[in-house]
């Protein structure tokens, strides 16, 4: 948890149609319920790991 609060985070799969426009590529993602309001300083997107997106930048 963050700041002594329990944060509900679930893992999900999201379709990414940038690489495969027909079927889409399954991308693992994390959902923070209620956007973690009040629990996390700043916007929750600031806490997403950059490595999640780095593999999409293949040449």
PDB file with SEQRES, HELIX, SHEET and CRYST1 records, atoms N, CA, C and O in Angstrom:
SEQRES   1 A   59  UNK UNK UNK UNK UNK UNK UNK UNK UNK UNK UNK UNK UNK          
SEQRES   2 A   59  UNK UNK UNK UNK UNK UNK UNK UNK UNK UNK UNK UNK UNK          
SEQRES   3 A   59  UNK UNK UNK UNK UNK UNK UNK UNK UNK UNK UNK UNK UNK          
SEQRES   4 A   59  UNK UNK UNK UNK UNK UNK UNK UNK UNK UNK UNK UNK UNK          
SEQRES   5 A   59  UNK UNK UNK UNK UNK UNK UNK                                  
HELIX    1 AA1 UNK A   33  UNK A   36  5                                   4    
HELIX    2 AA2 UNK A   44  UNK A   47  5                                   4    
HELIX    3 AA3 UNK A   51  UNK A   54  1                                   4    
HELIX    4 AA4 UNK A   55  UNK A   57  5                                   3    
SHEET    1 AA1 2 UNK A   9  UNK A  16  0                                        
SHEET    2 AA1 2 UNK A  25  UNK A  32 -1                                        
CRYST1    1.000    1.000    1.000  90.00  90.00  90.00 P 1           1          
ATOM      1  N   UNK A   1       0.829  -1.194   0.000  1.00  0.00           N  
ATOM      2  CA  UNK A   1       0.000   0.000   0.000  1.00  0.00           C  
ATOM      3  C   UNK A   1       0.867   1.248   0.000  1.00  0.00           C  
ATOM      4  O   UNK A   1       2.071   1.185   0.245  1.00  0.00           O  
ATOM      5  N   UNK A   2       0.242   2.371  -0.275  1.00  0.00           N  
ATOM      6  CA  UNK A   2       0.945   3.640  -0.324  1.00  0.00           C  
ATOM      7  C   UNK A   2       0.384   4.540   0.767  1.00  0.00           C  
ATOM      8  O   UNK A   2      -0.834   4.651   0.911  1.00  0.00           O  
ATOM      9  N   UNK A   3       1.248   5.176   1.529  1.00  0.00           N  
ATOM     10  CA  UNK A   3       0.827   6.096   2.590  1.00  0.00           C  
ATOM     11  C   UNK A   3      -0.094   5.410   3.599  1.00  0.00           C  
ATOM     12  O   UNK A   3      -1.004   6.043   4.133  1.00  0.00           O  
ATOM     13  N   UNK A   4       0.132   4.128   3.862  1.00  0.00           N  
ATOM     14  CA  UNK A   4      -0.671   3.439   4.857  1.00  0.00           C  
ATOM     15  C   UNK A   4      -2.053   3.051   4.369  1.00  0.00           C  
ATOM     16  O   UNK A   4      -2.849   2.518   5.143  1.00  0.00           O  
ATOM     17  N   UNK A   5      -2.354   3.302   3.124  1.00  0.00           N  
ATOM     18  CA  UNK A   5      -3.642   2.904   2.570  1.00  0.00           C  
ATOM     19  C   UNK A   5      -3.462   1.678   1.703  1.00  0.00           C  
ATOM     20  O   UNK A   5      -2.409   1.480   1.097  1.00  0.00           O  
ATOM     21  N   UNK A   6      -4.492   0.859   1.649  1.00  0.00           N  
ATOM     22  CA  UNK A   6      -4.423  -0.296   0.753  1.00  0.00           C  
ATOM     23  C   UNK A   6      -4.945   0.123  -0.610  1.00  0.00           C  
ATOM     24  O   UNK A   6      -6.041   0.669  -0.736  1.00  0.00           O  
ATOM     25  N   UNK A   7      -4.143  -0.143  -1.622  1.00  0.00           N  
ATOM     26  CA  UNK A   7      -4.508   0.236  -2.980  1.00  0.00           C  
ATOM     27  C   UNK A   7      -4.891  -1.021  -3.738  1.00  0.00           C  
ATOM     28  O   UNK A   7      -4.156  -2.009  -3.738  1.00  0.00           O  
ATOM     29  N   UNK A   8      -6.043  -0.975  -4.381  1.00  0.00           N  
ATOM     30  CA  UNK A   8      -6.478  -2.137  -5.141  1.00  0.00           C  
ATOM     31  C   UNK A   8      -5.933  -2.031  -6.554  1.00  0.00           C  
ATOM     32  O   UNK A   8      -6.293  -1.124  -7.304  1.00  0.00           O  
ATOM     33  N   UNK A   9      -5.074  -2.953  -6.907  1.00  0.00           N  
ATOM     34  CA  UNK A   9      -4.479  -2.948  -8.239  1.00  0.00           C  
ATOM     35  C   UNK A   9      -4.693  -4.312  -8.857  1.00  0.00           C  
ATOM     36  O   UNK A   9      -4.380  -5.331  -8.243  1.00  0.00           O  
ATOM     37  N   UNK A  10      -5.220  -4.340 -10.059  1.00  0.00           N  
ATOM     38  CA  UNK A  10      -5.414  -5.612 -10.736  1.00  0.00           C  
ATOM     39  C   UNK A  10      -4.649  -5.605 -12.039  1.00  0.00           C  
ATOM     40  O   UNK A  10      -4.441  -4.563 -12.659  1.00  0.00           O  
ATOM     41  N   UNK A  11      -4.237  -6.788 -12.435  1.00  0.00           N  
ATOM     42  CA  UNK A  11      -3.507  -6.909 -13.687  1.00  0.00           C  
ATOM     43  C   UNK A  11      -4.496  -7.301 -14.769  1.00  0.00           C  
ATOM     44  O   UNK A  11      -5.379  -8.128 -14.542  1.00  0.00           O  
ATOM     45  N   UNK A  12      -4.349  -6.717 -15.929  1.00  0.00           N  
ATOM     46  CA  UNK A  12      -5.259  -7.036 -17.019  1.00  0.00           C  
ATOM     47  C   UNK A  12      -4.527  -7.089 -18.334  1.00  0.00           C  
ATOM     48  O   UNK A  12      -3.339  -6.780 -18.422  1.00  0.00           O  
ATOM     49  N   UNK A  13      -5.259  -7.486 -19.358  1.00  0.00           N  
ATOM     50  CA  UNK A  13      -4.693  -7.504 -20.699  1.00  0.00           C  
ATOM     51  C   UNK A  13      -5.410  -6.476 -21.544  1.00  0.00           C  
ATOM     52  O   UNK A  13      -6.637  -6.383 -21.522  1.00  0.00           O  
ATOM     53  N   UNK A  14      -4.644  -5.712 -22.283  1.00  0.00           N  
ATOM     54  CA  UNK A  14      -5.202  -4.687 -23.140  1.00  0.00           C  
ATOM     55  C   UNK A  14      -4.751  -4.976 -24.556  1.00  0.00           C  
ATOM     56  O   UNK A  14      -3.620  -5.406 -24.782  1.00  0.00           O  
ATOM     57  N   UNK A  15      -5.630  -4.740 -25.497  1.00  0.00           N  
ATOM     58  CA  UNK A  15      -5.273  -4.977 -26.895  1.00  0.00           C  
ATOM     59  C   UNK A  15      -4.543  -3.766 -27.457  1.00  0.00           C  
ATOM     60  O   UNK A  15      -4.983  -2.626 -27.308  1.00  0.00           O  
ATOM     61  N   UNK A  16      -3.424  -4.040 -28.103  1.00  0.00           N  
ATOM     62  CA  UNK A  16      -2.662  -2.973 -28.743  1.00  0.00           C  
ATOM     63  C   UNK A  16      -2.752  -3.188 -30.245  1.00  0.00           C  
ATOM     64  O   UNK A  16      -2.233  -4.170 -30.775  1.00  0.00           O  
ATOM     65  N   UNK A  17      -3.417  -2.259 -30.928  1.00  0.00           N  
ATOM     66  CA  UNK A  17      -3.638  -2.415 -32.366  1.00  0.00           C  
ATOM     67  C   UNK A  17      -2.608  -1.657 -33.197  1.00  0.00           C  
ATOM     68  O   UNK A  17      -2.763  -1.532 -34.411  1.00  0.00           O  
ATOM     69  N   UNK A  18      -1.551  -1.147 -32.548  1.00  0.00           N  
ATOM     70  CA  UNK A  18      -0.553  -0.399 -33.308  1.00  0.00           C  
ATOM     71  C   UNK A  18       0.318  -1.334 -34.135  1.00  0.00           C  
ATOM     72  O   UNK A  18       0.735  -0.987 -35.240  1.00  0.00           O  
ATOM     73  N   UNK A  19       0.596  -2.536 -33.592  1.00  0.00           N  
ATOM     74  CA  UNK A  19       1.491  -3.440 -34.308  1.00  0.00           C  
ATOM     75  C   UNK A  19       0.705  -4.411 -35.173  1.00  0.00           C  
ATOM     76  O   UNK A  19       1.120  -4.742 -36.284  1.00  0.00           O  
ATOM     77  N   UNK A  20      -0.445  -4.873 -34.652  1.00  0.00           N  
ATOM     78  CA  UNK A  20      -1.265  -5.819 -35.410  1.00  0.00           C  
ATOM     79  C   UNK A  20      -2.654  -5.232 -35.511  1.00  0.00           C  
ATOM     80  O   UNK A  20      -3.423  -5.266 -34.550  1.00  0.00           O  
ATOM     81  N   UNK A  21      -2.977  -4.694 -36.673  1.00  0.00           N  
ATOM     82  CA  UNK A  21      -4.230  -3.962 -36.806  1.00  0.00           C  
ATOM     83  C   UNK A  21      -5.444  -4.874 -36.906  1.00  0.00           C  
ATOM     84  O   UNK A  21      -6.575  -4.421 -36.731  1.00  0.00           O  
ATOM     85  N   UNK A  22      -5.223  -6.154 -37.186  1.00  0.00           N  
ATOM     86  CA  UNK A  22      -6.361  -7.057 -37.342  1.00  0.00           C  
ATOM     87  C   UNK A  22      -6.738  -7.703 -36.014  1.00  0.00           C  
ATOM     88  O   UNK A  22      -7.872  -7.583 -35.551  1.00  0.00           O  
ATOM     89  N   UNK A  23      -5.781  -8.381 -35.415  1.00  0.00           N  
ATOM     90  CA  UNK A  23      -6.083  -9.121 -34.199  1.00  0.00           C  
ATOM     91  C   UNK A  23      -5.680  -8.354 -32.942  1.00  0.00           C  
ATOM     92  O   UNK A  23      -6.245  -8.562 -31.869  1.00  0.00           O  
ATOM     93  N   UNK A  24      -4.702  -7.470 -33.086  1.00  0.00           N  
ATOM     94  CA  UNK A  24      -4.230  -6.746 -31.920  1.00  0.00           C  
ATOM     95  C   UNK A  24      -3.241  -7.583 -31.136  1.00  0.00           C  
ATOM     96  O   UNK A  24      -3.283  -8.813 -31.167  1.00  0.00           O  
ATOM     97  N   UNK A  25      -2.361  -6.912 -30.442  1.00  0.00           N  
ATOM     98  CA  UNK A  25      -1.380  -7.594 -29.618  1.00  0.00           C  
ATOM     99  C   UNK A  25      -1.776  -7.427 -28.160  1.00  0.00           C  
ATOM    100  O   UNK A  25      -2.075  -6.317 -27.720  1.00  0.00           O  
ATOM    101  N   UNK A  26      -1.780  -8.522 -27.408  1.00  0.00           N  
ATOM    102  CA  UNK A  26      -2.165  -8.423 -26.009  1.00  0.00           C  
ATOM    103  C   UNK A  26      -1.034  -7.809 -25.204  1.00  0.00           C  
ATOM    104  O   UNK A  26       0.101  -8.284 -25.240  1.00  0.00           O  
ATOM    105  N   UNK A  27      -1.356  -6.751 -24.480  1.00  0.00           N  
ATOM    106  CA  UNK A  27      -0.361  -6.042 -23.693  1.00  0.00           C  
ATOM    107  C   UNK A  27      -0.778  -6.114 -22.230  1.00  0.00           C  
ATOM    108  O   UNK A  27      -1.909  -5.776 -21.882  1.00  0.00           O  
ATOM    109  N   UNK A  28       0.141  -6.556 -21.377  1.00  0.00           N  
ATOM    110  CA  UNK A  28      -0.153  -6.597 -19.950  1.00  0.00           C  
ATOM    111  C   UNK A  28      -0.209  -5.178 -19.410  1.00  0.00           C  
ATOM    112  O   UNK A  28       0.619  -4.341 -19.770  1.00  0.00           O  
ATOM    113  N   UNK A  29      -1.163  -4.907 -18.565  1.00  0.00           N  
ATOM    114  CA  UNK A  29      -1.254  -3.580 -17.982  1.00  0.00           C  
ATOM    115  C   UNK A  29      -1.765  -3.713 -16.556  1.00  0.00           C  
ATOM    116  O   UNK A  29      -2.282  -4.758 -16.160  1.00  0.00           O  
ATOM    117  N   UNK A  30      -1.615  -2.654 -15.802  1.00  0.00           N  
ATOM    118  CA  UNK A  30      -2.067  -2.645 -14.421  1.00  0.00           C  
ATOM    119  C   UNK A  30      -3.168  -1.609 -14.279  1.00  0.00           C  
ATOM    120  O   UNK A  30      -3.039  -0.480 -14.753  1.00  0.00           O  
ATOM    121  N   UNK A  31      -4.238  -1.999 -13.631  1.00  0.00           N  
ATOM    122  CA  UNK A  31      -5.330  -1.066 -13.389  1.00  0.00           C  
ATOM    123  C   UNK A  31      -5.317  -0.667 -11.920  1.00  0.00           C  
ATOM    124  O   UNK A  31      -5.395  -1.520 -11.036  1.00  0.00           O  
ATOM    125  N   UNK A  32      -5.217   0.637 -11.664  1.00  0.00           N  
ATOM    126  CA  UNK A  32      -5.308   1.133 -10.293  1.00  0.00           C  
ATOM    127  C   UNK A  32      -6.727   1.627 -10.103  1.00  0.00           C  
ATOM    128  O   UNK A  32      -7.143   2.595 -10.739  1.00  0.00           O  
ATOM    129  N   UNK A  33      -7.472   0.966  -9.231  1.00  0.00           N  
ATOM    130  CA  UNK A  33      -8.874   1.308  -9.052  1.00  0.00           C  
ATOM    131  C   UNK A  33      -9.021   2.674  -8.392  1.00  0.00           C  
ATOM    132  O   UNK A  33      -8.241   3.040  -7.514  1.00  0.00           O  
ATOM    133  N   UNK A  34     -10.019   3.412  -8.822  1.00  0.00           N  
ATOM    134  CA  UNK A  34     -10.294   4.759  -8.322  1.00  0.00           C  
ATOM    135  C   UNK A  34      -9.118   5.696  -8.571  1.00  0.00           C  
ATOM    136  O   UNK A  34      -8.987   6.724  -7.906  1.00  0.00           O  
ATOM    137  N   UNK A  35      -8.272   5.346  -9.520  1.00  0.00           N  
ATOM    138  CA  UNK A  35      -7.103   6.143  -9.887  1.00  0.00           C  
ATOM    139  C   UNK A  35      -6.170   6.363  -8.705  1.00  0.00           C  
ATOM    140  O   UNK A  35      -5.277   7.208  -8.779  1.00  0.00           O  
ATOM    141  N   UNK A  36      -6.356   5.623  -7.617  1.00  0.00           N  
ATOM    142  CA  UNK A  36      -5.500   5.811  -6.447  1.00  0.00           C  
ATOM    143  C   UNK A  36      -5.640   7.199  -5.866  1.00  0.00           C  
ATOM    144  O   UNK A  36      -4.684   7.741  -5.310  1.00  0.00           O  
ATOM    145  N   UNK A  37      -6.828   7.786  -5.989  1.00  0.00           N  
ATOM    146  CA  UNK A  37      -7.030   9.175  -5.564  1.00  0.00           C  
ATOM    147  C   UNK A  37      -6.733   9.348  -4.082  1.00  0.00           C  
ATOM    148  O   UNK A  37      -7.230   8.602  -3.238  1.00  0.00           O  
ATOM    149  N   UNK A  38      -5.927  10.331  -3.791  1.00  0.00           N  
ATOM    150  CA  UNK A  38      -5.599  10.636  -2.410  1.00  0.00           C  
ATOM    151  C   UNK A  38      -4.505   9.747  -1.849  1.00  0.00           C  
ATOM    152  O   UNK A  38      -3.932  10.062  -0.806  1.00  0.00           O  
ATOM    153  N   UNK A  39      -4.203   8.647  -2.516  1.00  0.00           N  
ATOM    154  CA  UNK A  39      -3.200   7.726  -2.005  1.00  0.00           C  
ATOM    155  C   UNK A  39      -1.842   7.994  -2.632  1.00  0.00           C  
ATOM    156  O   UNK A  39      -0.808   7.797  -1.995  1.00  0.00           O  
ATOM    157  N   UNK A  40      -1.846   8.438  -3.867  1.00  0.00           N  
ATOM    158  CA  UNK A  40      -0.600   8.638  -4.595  1.00  0.00           C  
ATOM    159  C   UNK A  40      -0.437  10.117  -4.913  1.00  0.00           C  
ATOM    160  O   UNK A  40      -1.373  10.771  -5.372  1.00  0.00           O  
ATOM    161  N   UNK A  41       0.755  10.635  -4.665  1.00  0.00           N  
ATOM    162  CA  UNK A  41       1.024  12.028  -5.018  1.00  0.00           C  
ATOM    163  C   UNK A  41       1.146  12.150  -6.522  1.00  0.00           C  
ATOM    164  O   UNK A  41       1.827  11.351  -7.164  1.00  0.00           O  
ATOM    165  N   UNK A  42       0.492  13.145  -7.081  1.00  0.00           N  
ATOM    166  CA  UNK A  42       0.554  13.336  -8.521  1.00  0.00           C  
ATOM    167  C   UNK A  42      -0.409  12.404  -9.225  1.00  0.00           C  
ATOM    168  O   UNK A  42      -1.202  11.718  -8.580  1.00  0.00           O  
ATOM    169  N   UNK A  43      -0.342  12.376 -10.528  1.00  0.00           N  
ATOM    170  CA  UNK A  43      -1.241  11.546 -11.310  1.00  0.00           C  
ATOM    171  C   UNK A  43      -0.704  10.133 -11.379  1.00  0.00           C  
ATOM    172  O   UNK A  43       0.508   9.926 -11.439  1.00  0.00           O  
ATOM    173  N   UNK A  44      -1.605   9.154 -11.370  1.00  0.00           N  
ATOM    174  CA  UNK A  44      -1.158   7.768 -11.298  1.00  0.00           C  
ATOM    175  C   UNK A  44      -0.347   7.356 -12.512  1.00  0.00           C  
ATOM    176  O   UNK A  44       0.434   6.408 -12.444  1.00  0.00           O  
ATOM    177  N   UNK A  45      -0.528   8.072 -13.640  1.00  0.00           N  
ATOM    178  CA  UNK A  45       0.231   7.706 -14.833  1.00  0.00           C  
ATOM    179  C   UNK A  45       1.720   7.981 -14.654  1.00  0.00           C  
ATOM    180  O   UNK A  45       2.550   7.417 -15.367  1.00  0.00           O  
ATOM    181  N   UNK A  46       2.055   8.850 -13.700  1.00  0.00           N  
ATOM    182  CA  UNK A  46       3.471   9.113 -13.440  1.00  0.00           C  
ATOM    183  C   UNK A  46       4.165   7.887 -12.856  1.00  0.00           C  
ATOM    184  O   UNK A  46       5.393   7.802 -12.854  1.00  0.00           O  
ATOM    185  N   UNK A  47       3.372   6.944 -12.363  1.00  0.00           N  
ATOM    186  CA  UNK A  47       3.943   5.794 -11.685  1.00  0.00           C  
ATOM    187  C   UNK A  47       4.035   4.572 -12.578  1.00  0.00           C  
ATOM    188  O   UNK A  47       4.564   3.543 -12.160  1.00  0.00           O  
ATOM    189  N   UNK A  48       3.533   4.664 -13.797  1.00  0.00           N  
ATOM    190  CA  UNK A  48       3.643   3.534 -14.712  1.00  0.00           C  
ATOM    191  C   UNK A  48       5.097   3.346 -15.119  1.00  0.00           C  
ATOM    192  O   UNK A  48       5.821   4.308 -15.379  1.00  0.00           O  
ATOM    193  N   UNK A  49       5.500   2.096 -15.167  1.00  0.00           N  
ATOM    194  CA  UNK A  49       6.901   1.785 -15.456  1.00  0.00           C  
ATOM    195  C   UNK A  49       7.191   2.044 -16.929  1.00  0.00           C  
ATOM    196  O   UNK A  49       6.495   1.518 -17.798  1.00  0.00           O  
ATOM    197  N   UNK A  50       8.214   2.850 -17.220  1.00  0.00           N  
ATOM    198  CA  UNK A  50       8.540   3.165 -18.625  1.00  0.00           C  
ATOM    199  C   UNK A  50       8.867   1.921 -19.438  1.00  0.00           C  
ATOM    200  O   UNK A  50       8.650   1.906 -20.650  1.00  0.00           O  
ATOM    201  N   UNK A  51       9.384   0.877 -18.795  1.00  0.00           N  
ATOM    202  CA  UNK A  51       9.747  -0.330 -19.527  1.00  0.00           C  
ATOM    203  C   UNK A  51       8.539  -0.985 -20.176  1.00  0.00           C  
ATOM    204  O   UNK A  51       8.692  -1.748 -21.130  1.00  0.00           O  
ATOM    205  N   UNK A  52       7.343  -0.704 -19.681  1.00  0.00           N  
ATOM    206  CA  UNK A  52       6.147  -1.288 -20.276  1.00  0.00           C  
ATOM    207  C   UNK A  52       5.988  -0.835 -21.721  1.00  0.00           C  
ATOM    208  O   UNK A  52       5.455  -1.563 -22.558  1.00  0.00           O  
ATOM    209  N   UNK A  53       6.459   0.376 -22.002  1.00  0.00           N  
ATOM    210  CA  UNK A  53       6.256   0.930 -23.332  1.00  0.00           C  
ATOM    211  C   UNK A  53       7.497   0.840 -24.199  1.00  0.00           C  
ATOM    212  O   UNK A  53       7.422   1.038 -25.412  1.00  0.00           O  
ATOM    213  N   UNK A  54       8.637   0.543 -23.594  1.00  0.00           N  
ATOM    214  CA  UNK A  54       9.881   0.560 -24.356  1.00  0.00           C  
ATOM    215  C   UNK A  54       9.899  -0.529 -25.418  1.00  0.00           C  
ATOM    216  O   UNK A  54      10.516  -0.359 -26.469  1.00  0.00           O  
ATOM    217  N   UNK A  55       9.219  -1.664 -25.149  1.00  0.00           N  
ATOM    218  CA  UNK A  55       9.271  -2.752 -26.122  1.00  0.00           C  
ATOM    219  C   UNK A  55       8.449  -2.432 -27.364  1.00  0.00           C  
ATOM    220  O   UNK A  55       8.586  -3.096 -28.391  1.00  0.00           O  
ATOM    221  N   UNK A  56       7.596  -1.418 -27.270  1.00  0.00           N  
ATOM    222  CA  UNK A  56       6.800  -1.040 -28.437  1.00  0.00           C  
ATOM    223  C   UNK A  56       7.620  -0.213 -29.421  1.00  0.00           C  
ATOM    224  O   UNK A  56       7.198   0.005 -30.556  1.00  0.00           O  
ATOM    225  N   UNK A  57       8.788   0.246 -28.988  1.00  0.00           N  
ATOM    226  CA  UNK A  57       9.605   1.115 -29.837  1.00  0.00           C  
ATOM    227  C   UNK A  57      10.657   0.320 -30.598  1.00  0.00           C  
ATOM    228  O   UNK A  57      11.756   0.816 -30.845  1.00  0.00           O  
ATOM    229  N   UNK A  58      10.322  -0.917 -30.970  1.00  0.00           N  
ATOM    230  CA  UNK A  58      11.293  -1.692 -31.740  1.00  0.00           C  
ATOM    231  C   UNK A  58      11.465  -1.083 -33.120  1.00  0.00           C  
ATOM    232  O   UNK A  58      10.515  -0.519 -33.663  1.00  0.00           O  
ATOM    233  N   UNK A  59      12.657  -1.183 -33.702  1.00  0.00           N  
ATOM    234  CA  UNK A  59      12.896  -0.654 -35.050  1.00  0.00           C  
ATOM    235  C   UNK A  59      12.192  -1.502 -36.102  1.00  0.00           C  
ATOM    236  O   UNK A  59      12.282  -1.207 -37.294  1.00  0.00           O  
TER     237      UNK A  59                                                      
END                                                                             
